[in-house]
Amino acid sequence: MTKGFLLFAFADNPVVWGIVALALLCYIVELDLMLGERDAQWKRKAGTWLKVLPTLLGALPLLGLLGTVNGLLTTFRTLAGSAVRNELDFVSTGVADALVTTQLGMITVIPGLLLYTYLRRRQRELPEP
């Protein structure tokens, strides 16, 4: 069952876990704000987090890009340092593995940005305390 789960295939990549951890932090904050009672305290808390969330969410695709560059460097270093029987298969597999982090970074940022936009609108609709 877990063999086909994509994240387990890249469990040795620290960038993947960095993306997952940052995305979870953002989603937990956003869900907490979505489920919180809309009062003056919520508006202050939301104001603080809504200033920070765009930066945190913006880091997700950048971490994905970092993972891709790291994966490509590893692939080409390995290719240059050893005799590989089938270079085309080795490079294509390495590039595909490297691109997973970029995909993960983009997949995790899109729902986060949508939730952020919703929360920002909700905060603006509340009257001043």
ABEGO torsion letter per residue (X at the ends): XAAABAAAAAAABAAAAAAAAAAAAAAAAAAAAAABBBBAAAAAAAAAAAAAAAAAAAAAAAAAAAAAAAAAAAAAAAAAABBBABAAAAAAAAAAAAAAAAAAAAAAAAAAAAAAAAAAAAAAABBBX
